[in-house]
């Protein structure tokens, strides 16, 4: 397997991982949207609960994971291009 094919495989795996995580986040967002709110005042801010803070932490971690995966994919592409230019 040449360097370009190996880099393509790494990028494909990274994209698959990102797509899976994106689907998980979309599913969580849809679940959060289906929650009902009280009828008293729809425009008042809702109190921040521990579950809200936990969800925010999850989203932040998912964003960090995505950034790391994209960084690795970009590095793999750069290396493959460098190898291709050298070869």
N, C-alpha and C positions, 0 to 999 in steps of 0.2 A: 504494500500500500504506500503510495507516495505521500509526500507532505501535504499536498493540496487535498487529497482525499481524506487524510486524517483530520485536517483542519475542518473540512466540510462536515465530517461525522461529529466532531466536537460542537460545531455550530448547530447542527441539527438536533443534537441532544439538548443543548442549552435552550433552543427555541421550544422544543417539546416541553421542557421543564417550565419555561415561562408561560406557555399556553395553559398548562395544567394549573399552575398557580393563579393565573388570571381567571380561569373558569371557577376555581374555588372562591376567589374574592367576589366575583360576580354573583355566585350563589349566596354568599353571605350577605351581600348588599341587598339582594332581592328578599331574603328572609327578614332583614332589618326593615325594609320598606313595608312589609305586610303587617308589621306590628301596629296595633291601634293606639291612638292617642286620646286623651281625655277630651271631653267636649267643653271644658271650662274656658280655655284660651289657647287656640291653636298657634298663636303667634308668640307666645311667651317661650323663652328658652326652657328646655327640659333640664332637670337637674342631672348632673353628671354622676352616673353610677359606676360601681366597680366594673360592671360588665362593659360599659362604654369605654372605660380606661383600658380594659383588657383588649377590647377590639381595636382600639387605636394602637396599642402596642403590637398586636398581630399585624396590622396593616403596615406599620413602620418596619417591622422585621421582614415582611414580604417585600417591601420596597428595597430594603438593603440587600436581600437575597437576589432580587432581580438585577440590581445594579452590579453585584458581584458576578453573576452569571453573564451579563452583557459585557462586563469588563474582560472576563476570560474569553468570551467569544471574539471580542475585538482583538485581543492579544493573539488568539489562534489565527485569525484572518491576517493580521500584520505579519506574523511569522511565516505563514504559508506564502504570502506575497513576496516576502523577502527571500524565501527559499526558491521561489519560482524565478525571481529576478537573477539570483545567483546561479541557478542551474540552467 
